[in-house]
Amino acid sequence: MRDKISFLTSAKTVSLCTLLSRVLGLVRDIICASVFGTSLAWDAFVVAFKIPNLFRRLFGEGALSAAFIPVFTEYLETKSRKEAWELVNVTGTLLFIILGSLVVLAEISFSIIPTVFSLNSKWGLVLNLLTITFPYVLFICMVALAMAVLNSLKHFLIPALAPVALNICWIMGVLFLTPVCGNTLDSKIFGLAIAILIGGVIQLSMQLPVLKKEGITFKPSLYFSHPGLKRIMALMLPIIFGLAVVQINVLMDSFIAIAFAKPPGGAETFSIAGIAIPYPLETGAASVLYYGDRLIQFPLGVFGIAVATAVFPFFSTYAARKDWTNFTDTLNQAIRVVLFIGIPASTGLILLRKPLVELFYERNAFTAESTYRTTVVIFYYAIGVWAYCASHVIIRAFYSIQDTKTPVKVGAGMVGLNLVLNLTLIWFLREGGLALATAVSATIQILVLFVLLHKKLNITGHKYIFTSAIKTLVATFFMYITCWIMLKIMPIGNGELMIKSIRLLIPLTTALVAFFTVSFLLKSEELKYLYTSLRRKRE
């Protein structure tokens, strides 16, 4: 029980920091929506920022952390601190060499591509932005290694604050750098790209003093035959392969959103084999996907990813000790907690999507049409929030037992499904089809992974997960009814900030009161766990 409360206490730390980051992220998105709206400039920036994020997921917090934490934790449990620190040094050296070379090659390519290919304005803008944003890869991946080390040492505060620094730089960039970069949106957007790069440097600088306090000072090491590094690489390769497929598919969502969008003032159709086909999307599709995803990421980051991040070192510790009883108990509890949060979050986002977008985004360049398009995207994304939350926990359970192949195989299958759904649904649901494809694929993925993990570890306690989920669904039903009634009786204004706030906050507050009241009456254990972890001081 002590370890269970400990991971929830750690999750509280990550959640609070992530909450601060998400609030600042919301502020930055409000400002960006006001300045850039759903313009071509913002479409281009979304793609230019997602590409460095793709490599961050491949070589940073995705593959590296998943492979590094179980091996490093095992070294901490079974070997000396000196040997564990040597593993950090050699891993960091190899990572720096690989990423440094990648950045140099990318920058050379970005300068050559325009001389070889004739690019239209939207792809030319994407490429120019990439020349500034791509070096962010080097800094953020080194940050991810530092965060993995500190999380393994059960230190969560400073790593969780790193995204806060990025959001502050982002906000400062919009306020102070974009005005000096030019008068048009296409020129202003470069100020934001510069701010991203500065944010990467600051995030890395934050981690170094904490590592030094823990006794780790980075020293280059060329001992690439290190047995621990070999194990990390062996674990990383299938993860990189799987994530490459997944992240390329995520990137393809944005590419599809731009490539299948009718250019402003351009032709209404495009040709394939001489056949004229109407564009299924409008300019701004990538933008509304971004804004919708940002609101979906709020509960996912604050709760789902926070729980998964906090529980991962505990999974790894139990796996290193071969303590499968506590491993299973912790896994079951983590799933119950994320479902307790994810199911009402899905429902709440569906119900409150319009008040959310109207309050936070709709002003200046972000029009009523932009609001409508974004609410459609949120509706379909929100269907899968509970699955997004649970998938992070299940996948980390596989990684902690050093099984990186199973999630990769399942993920690759879901990528194929997602791509087929993307190219099919955009003709019927426009950008909403891209969001629905993501939600359907995530739901199927989590169900398949849970069944496979059950077979692998012979996990027990399913009845407790089922009972907990039923209680959560009952509480969510009463929450839904309460929220729906409050939305019906709320006043409708003409854009006043006060009316917008009332239309969101009152239904949201009453919905939360209804959910937690019914959960209390049903004696939900997850409510008790969360309450206990919030009161408990970090030990």
Buried (B, 14 or more C-beta within 10 A) or exposed (E): EEBBBBBBBBBBBBBBBBBBBBBBBBBBBBBBBBBBBBBBBBBBBBBBBBBBBBBBBBBBBBBBBBBBBBBBBBBBEEEEEEEBBBBBBBBBBBBBEEBEEBBEEBBEBBEEBEEEEEBEEBBBBBBBBBBBBBBBBBBBBBBBBBBBBBBBBBBBBBBBBBBBBBBBBBBBBBBEBBEEBEEEBBBBBBBBBBBBBBBBBBBBEBBBEBBEEBEBEBEEBEEEEBEBBEBBBEBBBBBBBBBBBBBBBBBBBBBBBBBBBBBEEEEEEBEEEEEEEEBBBBBBBBBBBBBBBBBBBBBBBBBBBBBBBBBBBBBBBBBBEEBBEBBBBBBBBBBBBBBBBBBBBBBBBBBBBBBBBBBBBBBEBBBEEBBEBBBBBBBBBBBBBBBBBBBBBBBBBBBBBBBBBBBBBBBBBBBEBBBEBBBEBBEEBBBBBBBBBBBBBBBBBBEBBBEBBEEEBEBEBEEBBEBBBEBBEBBBBBBBEBBEEBBEEBEEBEEEEEBBBBBBEBBBEBBBEBBBBBBEEBEBBBBEBBEBBEEEEEE
